Amino acid sequence: MLAGLMTERVNLDFETMFELGVDEMSWDDTENYRMGGRFQWPPLAEAVEFRRLVRNRIRQLIEDTPLQLPITQDNPWWAVMMGVEHEKIHIETSSVLIRQMPITMVTTPPKWKYAPASTGTAIQENPLVQVEGGEVTFGKPEDFPSYGWCMEYGQQTFKVPTFEASKFKVTNREFLQFVKAGGYENSSYWTKEGWNWQCFRQMRHPIFWVCTKGCKSSCGAVLSSYSHCLPEHFSTTYTDPEIRQHLENNNGPQNGDLNGNGCEHDFRLRVIFDVMEMPWDWPVVVNYHEARAFCAWKGPEFRMLTEAEFNMIQGGALGDPSKGVTSDPVFHKDPQANFRLTFGSSSPVDLYRPNDLGFHDVFGNVWEWVEDHFNCLPGYRQHHLYDDYAFPFCDGRHGLMLGGSWASNGTYNSRFSRSFFRRHFYQHAGFRVARTLPGAGKSPVVMVNTDVYILGAGVEEKDLTVPETVGLEVVPMASTNRQFHQETEEALAAMLALQYGDGGQNYSKALADFCVEKANHYGCPLQKIVQLGCGTGGVTYQLAKTYKEVIGLDYCGQFLEAAIALQKTGEFHLSKPGVTDSETEKKSMTDDIITVSIPADVQRDKLTFKQMTWVPNEIPKSDLVLLDFLDRVNNPKAWWLRLWEIVTENGIVMVISQKIGKEELSSDLNNKLDLLEELELQFKDGQGQTKVTMATIWKLRM
């Protein structure tokens, strides 16, 4: 739709319901619509039919649309590639959710094939392999001839000292020793964040391990009381009647009483559709917190790899990216890796041969957690068709996973792939241990040092330290999401001054009067307005004097906190930046306090404020759509592409910007909207100075 290759949606209601992802942010709700009302999930048959219609529509589009080569990021066909790759990502994320469902609710598909439990010889040791230090550069070149997500592009170079890393990813057998040693009960092994999570979830072992003790599922909502850990899973009855034969044909179950390897009957493993006897040589699947705790238990010098080190253990066999697709294993006919659903599960860590440096499973099997925070690389650029794919997660709260898994398909298996989830999330992800050699120096690890304000919670505490013993040097980096940089008291004070400053022609009153004047001039209804970029609500409250329903949207939590406070009490107070709390107490309500209020004649119940990082489908059609923050967003184009879908037939769209006028807007808006006029608007800024901004007014083309 946004690329112009389709003109009509398949089913707007379903598209609205299904658009929320699996890594919800603080402003998302997985049970309710953002604008109010609970999800009413459709019958399965209707959802299946919707998928069929979408598939047929896309296939027809591909067959009928002339192919434009080369397919670059500015080519409409990039949107087709994006859709294909995005669906493949959600095949993988859905497989994790299916794996968390009660076993009675899933059925093994025909021809589904699990990997062998073992290659025949149990993995009893996981030796460390030394990697010589050197300079490493990573990041996907802009001209690499394959699809890529925004956070893969850019380039980062680090000098890395000599280090050691485990030959294999940590196996279930290795992790069992941590479990038996009481690792889940010993807070000294855990970070503060990790221990808080552990106390909340009461985990006794990895989430997909199955015992008989009724452990919590670690799921929410209706599954919060469900447990995989039930005695009946230790019978020989499986959902898949062929699984017993499968295990027998692949070296059988690996339990100590049966094979003498010192493991025991205490645990089985939940795979996607079955519970099977524990394959001890498969990599353990854990979240970041569990991986970090295991490393601390193993010894004070142990840790996970860093992103730079992970790129070094890929070895030299792949060659330089300038070679093109031959340098990327995702394009190899026989990549010698468990990805692309070669198996419907993890596989033994020694199933495939090692690379030229001696490491197994650098690609595939399970993702690898690394020590770094997720952040985009220097020089990256967001794509306007999926503006918020990655940048909301560059917050220091998300970990980084590399290498892909058995369920990864498409370019998620690429050497350039970088995935991100919050540290308590589960995916098909594990880790390998690493350590810096004594006297070699410290290995760089990236941590995001930008304070991120969370609506309703403020700035969360962020730990940017690592134990001195692990041989890491923190490289603090600002979030590559520059919108987070506006979450400061200085920016809030400036926005309050702009929107509520003295004078009859302050910004809010001038813009609101202008909007109403133009709406009346063009004969628009005065029923509903949505403002994209409401800030602290100054303009929004002024418009509420005229319109019956007013919606204010912004990405900035600090701004919205002020707007919502004003809605509740009519006033908002802020200590001027640089004034301490003690000074504020002494000089209460003096010049050291910024106080703003809204007009007494505003009906505050008319207003709705929401935090959004894009224009979702559930934003209602409105008689006035006011786009008012292009000069402060990461990717302005992403915010104007859907304007035509959220304006009524008799309404108008108004775009306000000091930098962007009709010339830049017309190339996209002219497809659906007609330009009515462009003119200048004068207002007083926060310092009382007269300023001029450009206003373009548009109407839906009939």
QUIBELHU-V927719 format. One record per residue. N is the residue number from 1. SS is DSSP state (2 for helix, 1 for strand, 0 for the rest). PHI is phi in radians with two decimals (999 if undefined). Layout:
# QUIBELHU-V927719
((N:SS:PHI) (N:SS:PHI))
This chain:
# QUIBELHU-V927719
((1:0:999) (2:0:-1.21) (3:0:-1.49) (4:0:1.48) (5:0:-1.47) (6:0:-2.16) (7:0:-1.94) (8:0:-2.35) (9:0:-1.36) (10:0:-1.32) (11:0:-2.77) (12:2:-1.06) (13:2:-1.09) (14:2:-1.19) (15:2:-1.10) (16:2:-1.18) (17:2:-1.17) (18:2:-1.64) (19:0:-1.38) (20:0:-1.32) (21:0:-1.46) (22:0:-1.63) (23:0:-1.95) (24:0:-1.15) (25:0:-1.62) (26:0:-1.10) (27:0:-1.63) (28:0:-1.61) (29:0:-2.51) (30:0:-1.45) (31:0:-1.96) (32:1:-2.33) (33:0:-1.18) (34:0:-1.11) (35:0:-1.58) (36:0:1.96) (37:0:1.71) (38:1:-1.42) (39:0:-1.08) (40:0:-1.98) (41:0:-1.13) (42:0:-1.29) (43:0:-1.02) (44:2:-0.97) (45:2:-1.07) (46:2:-1.23) (47:2:-1.15) (48:2:-1.11) (49:2:-1.13) (50:2:-1.04) (51:2:-1.07) (52:2:-1.14) (53:2:-1.11) (54:2:-1.09) (55:2:-1.04) (56:2:-1.15) (57:2:-1.12) (58:2:-1.19) (59:2:-1.09) (60:2:-1.15) (61:2:-1.05) (62:2:-1.11) (63:2:-1.26) (64:2:-1.66) (65:0:-1.54) (66:0:-1.02) (67:0:-1.32) (68:0:-1.90) (69:0:-1.94) (70:0:-1.34) (71:0:-1.49) (72:0:-1.74) (73:0:-1.19) (74:0:-1.65) (75:0:-1.53) (76:0:-0.97) (77:2:-1.19) (78:2:-1.04) (79:2:-1.15) (80:2:-1.13) (81:2:-1.06) (82:2:-1.07) (83:2:-1.11) (84:2:-1.09) (85:2:-1.16) (86:2:-1.18) (87:2:-1.10) (88:2:-1.14) (89:2:-1.04) (90:2:-1.40) (91:2:-1.08) (92:2:-1.21) (93:2:-1.12) (94:2:-1.17) (95:2:-1.10) (96:2:-1.19) (97:2:-1.15) (98:2:-1.07) (99:2:-1.13) (100:2:-1.54) (101:0:-1.30) (102:0:-0.97) (103:2:-1.09) (104:2:-1.28) (105:2:-1.77) (106:0:-2.22) (107:0:-2.33) (108:0:-1.20) (109:0:-1.15) (110:0:-1.02) (111:0:1.20) (112:0:-1.17) (113:0:-2.16) (114:0:-1.45) (115:0:-1.27) (116:0:-1.08) (117:0:-1.23) (118:0:-2.75) (119:0:-1.56) (120:0:2.07) (121:0:-2.12) (122:0:-1.09) (123:0:-1.45) (124:0:-1.64) (125:0:-2.21) (126:0:-2.31) (127:0:-1.18) (128:1:-1.53) (129:1:-1.94) (130:1:-1.47) (131:1:-2.14) (132:0:-1.18) (133:0:-1.16) (134:1:2.97) (135:1:-1.65) (136:1:-2.27) (137:1:-2.12) (138:1:-2.44) (139:0:2.23) (140:1:-1.48) (141:0:-1.11) (142:0:-1.01) (143:0:-1.68) (144:0:-1.15) (145:0:-1.42) (146:0:-2.68) (147:0:-1.16) (148:0:-2.55) (149:0:-1.48) (150:2:-0.99) (151:2:-1.34) (152:2:-1.47) (153:1:-1.45) (154:0:1.68) (155:0:-2.65) (156:1:-2.33) (157:1:-2.19) (158:1:-2.37) (159:1:-1.67) (160:1:-2.06) (161:0:-1.30) (162:0:-1.02) (163:1:-2.52) (164:1:-2.14) (165:1:-2.47) (166:1:-1.22) (167:0:-1.02) (168:0:-1.99) (169:0:-1.16) (170:0:-1.07) (171:1:-1.59) (172:2:-1.02) (173:2:-1.11) (174:2:-1.07) (175:2:-1.20) (176:2:-0.98) (177:2:-1.12) (178:2:-1.12) (179:2:-1.11) (180:2:-1.18) (181:0:-1.43) (182:0:1.41) (183:2:-1.05) (184:2:-1.35) (185:2:-1.85) (186:0:-1.89) (187:2:-1.14) (188:2:-1.15) (189:2:-1.52) (190:0:-1.88) (191:0:-1.21) (192:2:-1.05) (193:2:-1.09) (194:2:-1.13) (195:2:-1.22) (196:2:-1.07) (197:2:-1.11) (198:2:-1.10) (199:2:-1.13) (200:2:-1.26) (201:2:-1.55) (202:0:0.98) (203:0:-1.30) (204:0:-1.99) (205:0:-2.92) (206:0:-0.96) (207:0:-1.04) (208:0:-1.67) (209:1:-1.32) (210:1:-2.11) (211:0:-2.14) (212:0:-1.95) (213:0:-1.79) (214:0:1.17) (215:0:-1.08) (216:0:-1.08) (217:0:-1.39) (218:0:1.19) (219:0:-1.77) (220:0:-1.97) (221:2:0.90) (222:2:-1.20) (223:2:-1.68) (224:0:-1.11) (225:0:-1.69) (226:0:-1.39) (227:0:-2.37) (228:0:-1.29) (229:0:-1.49) (230:0:-2.20) (231:2:-1.01) (232:2:-1.11) (233:2:-1.30) (234:2:-1.79) (235:0:-1.45) (236:0:-1.66) (237:0:-1.64) (238:0:-2.07) (239:0:-1.00) (240:0:-1.64) (241:0:-1.13) (242:0:-1.64) (243:2:-1.18) (244:2:-1.08) (245:2:-1.11) (246:2:-1.04) (247:2:-1.14) (248:2:-1.15) (249:2:-1.36) (250:0:-2.15) (251:0:1.35) (252:0:1.29) (253:0:-1.20) (254:0:-1.89) (255:0:-2.06) (256:2:-1.01) (257:2:-1.19) (258:2:-1.75) (259:2:-2.18) (260:0:1.27) (261:0:-1.59) (262:0:1.46) (263:0:-1.62) (264:0:-2.42) (265:0:-1.45) (266:0:-1.15) (267:0:-2.31) (268:1:-2.09) (269:1:-2.24) (270:1:-1.46) (271:0:-1.73) (272:0:-1.09) (273:0:-2.07) (274:0:-2.56) (275:1:-1.95) (276:1:-2.15) (277:1:-1.10) (278:0:-1.05) (279:0:-1.47) (280:0:-1.16) (281:0:-1.62) (282:1:-1.38) (283:1:-1.20) (284:0:-1.24) (285:0:-1.87) (286:0:-2.49) (287:0:-1.62) (288:2:-1.05) (289:2:-1.07) (290:2:-1.17) (291:2:-1.10) (292:2:-1.13) (293:2:-1.16) (294:2:-1.04) (295:2:-1.06) (296:2:-1.13) (297:2:-1.15) (298:2:-1.14) (299:0:2.82) (300:0:-1.11) (301:0:-1.58) (302:0:-1.61) (303:1:-2.81) (304:1:-1.54) (305:0:-1.16) (306:0:-1.65) (307:2:-1.08) (308:2:-1.08) (309:2:-1.16) (310:2:-1.03) (311:2:-1.17) (312:2:-1.34) (313:2:-1.34) (314:0:-1.10) (315:0:1.45) (316:0:-1.75) (317:0:-1.17) (318:0:-1.21) (319:0:1.47) (320:0:-1.32) (321:2:-1.01) (322:2:-1.10) (323:2:-1.23) (324:2:1.51) (325:2:-1.14) (326:2:-1.16) (327:2:-1.55) (328:0:-2.09) (329:2:-1.07) (330:2:-1.08) (331:2:-1.75) (332:0:-1.38) (333:0:-1.13) (334:0:-2.20) (335:0:-1.30) (336:0:0.94) (337:0:-2.71) (338:0:-1.59) (339:0:-2.48) (340:0:1.06) (341:0:1.02) (342:0:-0.94) (343:0:-2.14) (344:0:-1.59) (345:0:-2.95) (346:0:-1.13) (347:0:-2.44) (348:1:-0.97) (349:0:-1.18) (350:0:-1.91) (351:0:-1.16) (352:0:-1.87) (353:0:-1.17) (354:0:-1.28) (355:0:-1.41) (356:0:-1.17) (357:0:-1.66) (358:0:1.75) (359:0:-1.73) (360:0:-1.68) (361:0:0.95) (362:0:-1.15) (363:0:-2.08) (364:0:1.44) (365:0:1.25) (366:0:-2.39) (367:1:-1.04) (368:1:-2.01) (369:1:-1.17) (370:1:-2.10) (371:1:-1.30) (372:1:-1.23) (373:1:-1.23) (374:0:-1.32) (375:0:-2.72) (376:0:-1.26) (377:0:-1.49) (378:0:-0.97) (379:0:1.61) (380:0:-1.25) (381:0:-2.48) (382:0:-1.34) (383:0:-1.69) (384:2:-1.15) (385:2:-1.36) (386:2:-2.55) (387:0:-1.05) (388:0:-1.83) (389:0:-1.07) (390:0:-2.17) (391:2:-1.14) (392:2:-1.14) (393:2:-1.69) (394:0:-1.50) (395:0:-2.06) (396:0:1.40) (397:0:-1.76) (398:1:-1.92) (399:1:-1.53) (400:1:-2.04) (401:1:-2.14) (402:1:-2.32) (403:0:1.73) (404:0:1.38) (405:0:-2.34) (406:0:-1.05) (407:0:-1.63) (408:0:-1.28) (409:0:-2.38) (410:2:1.13) (411:2:-1.35) (412:2:-1.20) (413:2:-1.58) (414:0:-1.15) (415:0:-1.10) (416:0:-1.65) (417:0:-1.11) (418:1:-2.38) (419:1:-1.94) (420:1:-2.51) (421:1:-2.62) (422:1:-1.10) (423:0:-1.14) (424:0:-1.61) (425:0:-1.31) (426:0:-1.92) (427:0:-2.34) (428:0:-1.39) (429:1:-2.38) (430:1:-2.36) (431:0:-2.95) (432:0:-2.24) (433:1:-1.52) (434:1:-2.56) (435:1:-2.75) (436:1:-1.48) (437:0:-1.22) (438:0:-0.98) (439:0:1.40) (440:0:-1.49) (441:0:1.86) (442:0:-2.04) (443:1:-1.55) (444:1:-1.30) (445:1:-2.29) (446:1:-1.47) (447:1:-2.32) (448:1:-1.42) (449:0:-1.82) (450:0:-1.35) (451:0:-1.24) (452:0:-1.97) (453:1:-1.49) (454:1:-1.88) (455:0:-0.98) (456:0:1.54) (457:0:-2.24) (458:1:1.41) (459:1:-1.55) (460:0:-1.34) (461:0:-1.08) (462:0:-2.26) (463:0:-1.68) (464:0:-1.86) (465:0:-2.04) (466:0:-2.30) (467:0:-1.01) (468:2:-1.03) (469:2:-1.37) (470:2:-1.59) (471:0:1.24) (472:1:-2.03) (473:1:-2.07) (474:1:-1.20) (475:1:-1.83) (476:1:-1.24) (477:1:-2.30) (478:0:-1.19) (479:0:-1.02) (480:0:-1.31) (481:0:-1.54) (482:2:-1.23) (483:2:-1.16) (484:2:-1.12) (485:2:-1.23) (486:2:-1.54) (487:0:-1.45) (488:0:-2.25) (489:2:-1.16) (490:2:-1.11) (491:2:-1.17) (492:2:-1.12) (493:2:-1.08) (494:2:-1.16) (495:2:-1.19) (496:2:-1.09) (497:2:-1.11) (498:2:-1.16) (499:2:-1.53) (500:2:-2.24) (501:0:-1.09) (502:0:-1.17) (503:0:1.90) (504:0:-1.19) (505:0:-2.05) (506:1:-1.13) (507:2:-0.98) (508:2:-1.11) (509:2:-1.21) (510:2:-1.08) (511:2:-1.24) (512:2:-1.11) (513:2:-1.06) (514:2:-1.10) (515:2:-1.08) (516:2:-1.14) (517:2:-1.02) (518:2:-1.25) (519:2:-1.10) (520:2:-1.16) (521:2:-1.05) (522:0:-1.67) (523:0:1.18) (524:0:-1.50) (525:0:-1.07) (526:0:-1.96) (527:0:-1.65) (528:1:-2.34) (529:1:-2.35) (530:1:-2.14) (531:1:-1.92) (532:1:-1.59) (533:0:1.87) (534:0:-1.30) (535:0:1.03) (536:0:-1.57) (537:0:1.65) (538:2:-1.01) (539:2:-1.17) (540:2:-1.04) (541:2:-1.18) (542:2:-1.11) (543:2:-1.21) (544:0:-1.18) (545:0:-1.19) (546:0:-1.91) (547:0:-1.53) (548:0:-1.43) (549:1:-2.42) (550:1:-2.26) (551:1:-2.05) (552:1:-1.98) (553:1:-2.09) (554:1:-2.75) (555:0:-1.61) (556:0:-1.54) (557:2:-1.11) (558:2:-1.08) (559:2:-1.09) (560:2:-1.17) (561:2:-1.01) (562:2:-1.17) (563:2:-1.07) (564:2:-1.23) (565:2:-1.09) (566:2:-1.10) (567:2:-1.14) (568:2:-1.34) (569:2:-2.10) (570:0:1.56) (571:1:-2.37) (572:1:-2.50) (573:1:-2.10) (574:1:-2.42) (575:1:-1.16) (576:0:-1.03) (577:0:-0.92) (578:0:1.70) (579:0:-1.66) (580:0:-1.33) (581:2:-1.06) (582:2:-1.14) (583:2:-1.15) (584:2:-1.11) (585:2:-1.10) (586:2:-1.26) (587:0:-2.01) (588:0:-0.91) (589:0:1.06) (590:0:-1.78) (591:0:-1.16) (592:0:-1.52) (593:1:-2.06) (594:1:-1.61) (595:1:-2.14) (596:1:-2.23) (597:1:-2.52) (598:0:-1.85) (599:0:-0.99) (600:0:-1.15) (601:0:-1.54) (602:0:-1.49) (603:0:-1.44) (604:2:-1.20) (605:2:-1.31) (606:2:-1.29) (607:1:-1.76) (608:1:-2.30) (609:1:-2.00) (610:1:-2.43) (611:1:-1.64) (612:0:-2.42) (613:0:-1.91) (614:0:-2.82) (615:0:-1.73) (616:0:-1.30) (617:0:-1.11) (618:0:-1.41) (619:0:-1.11) (620:0:-1.28) (621:0:-1.09) (622:1:-2.31) (623:1:-1.34) (624:1:-2.36) (625:1:-1.93) (626:1:-1.89) (627:1:-1.80) (628:0:-2.34) (629:0:-2.48) (630:2:-1.06) (631:2:-1.39) (632:2:-2.23) (633:0:-1.66) (634:0:-1.13) (635:0:-2.37) (636:2:-0.95) (637:2:-1.02) (638:2:-1.07) (639:2:-1.54) (640:2:-1.78) (641:0:-1.17) (642:0:-1.80) (643:2:-1.01) (644:2:-1.15) (645:2:-1.46) (646:0:-2.04) (647:1:-1.95) (648:1:-1.29) (649:1:-1.05) (650:1:-1.77) (651:1:-1.67) (652:1:-2.31) (653:1:-1.90) (654:1:-2.16) (655:1:-1.95) (656:1:-1.98) (657:1:-2.83) (658:0:-1.53) (659:0:-2.07) (660:0:-2.09) (661:0:-2.12) (662:2:-1.12) (663:2:-1.06) (664:2:-1.31) (665:2:-1.29) (666:2:-1.08) (667:2:-1.05) (668:2:-1.81) (669:2:-1.31) (670:0:-1.11) (671:0:-1.24) (672:0:-2.22) (673:1:-2.17) (674:1:-1.80) (675:1:-1.34) (676:1:-1.54) (677:1:-2.93) (678:1:-2.25) (679:1:-2.70) (680:1:-1.61) (681:1:-2.21) (682:1:-1.64) (683:1:-2.71) (684:1:-1.72) (685:0:-1.42) (686:0:-1.10) (687:0:-1.71) (688:0:1.45) (689:0:-1.49) (690:1:-1.30) (691:1:-2.20) (692:1:-2.24) (693:1:-2.21) (694:1:-1.73) (695:1:-2.10) (696:1:-1.99) (697:1:-2.08) (698:1:-2.30) (699:1:-2.34) (700:1:-1.06) (701:0:-1.30) (702:0:-1.74))
